[in-house]
């Protein structure tokens, strides 16, 4: 009888020991001062911080007689993004009385290094404009991009090579500088 009590006690002890590791693991607590609602994560957002700015973008009037300006709000992640947005806005006037001088403009890349903004335009762009309109287009580009103090020069390439002109009238083979 003593032996059966011993086995019953041993089996009971064994059952108690094996059951100890089967409970739920303790839940991780959020750091002090931080609360977490169910279904949300305390991990920081992967969204980049954007800087908001109002910039001036240049077009021409509906009669293509003079360069006119508009204010546009942009939100950018870095300076290169700011320049790309400014270039893209050259195609999109808000005022229907304004005409974009850079309509359907495509480029391979935009880079910025030590004050020089380089635009490598796609050679398939079609610039059907006379000398006056080409001069206005260059002026619109210059005024739009030189509003950024850090831009000291603008270099215009076509398919990675120095271009003499866009439409055969205005020379762009040298870097454009502030005047």
C-alpha positions, 0 to 999 in steps of 0.5 A: 500500500505504501508503494501505491501511495508513493506512485500516486504522489509521484504521478501527481507531482509529475503532473504538477511539474509538467503543467507549470510551463504550459501557462500563457507567456506574460505580455510585453508592456509598452515603455513608460509614458507610452500607451498602445491601443489594441490593433495599433503598433507603437513602431514609428511611421515609415512616411518621410517628413515633408516640407511645405513651401509656396513657390513661384512658377512661370508660364506665358499669358494666353497671347504668348506675349509675356511671362506670367507667374503663379503661386503653387504649394508643394510638399517635398522630402528633399531638395531634389524632390523640390526641383522635380516638382517645380519642373513638373509644375512648369507644365500645369498652370492653375489659371486657364489664362496662362499657357505652359511653355514646357508642355509635355516635357520629359527628362531622364534625370535631374541631379544637384551637386555643389550648386549646379542643377543638371537637367538631362532632357529626353531627345524625343521632346518636341519644341515647336516654338519660334525664337521669342517663345523659346526665350520665354521658355528658358526665362520661365525655367530660369526664374522658376529654378533660381528662386531656390537660393542654393541653385547657382547654375543650371546645366541643360543636357539632351540625352546626356550630351551638351545641347546647343539649343532647344528649338534652334534659337536660344543657346543653352550650351553653357550653364545658365547662371543667375543674372 
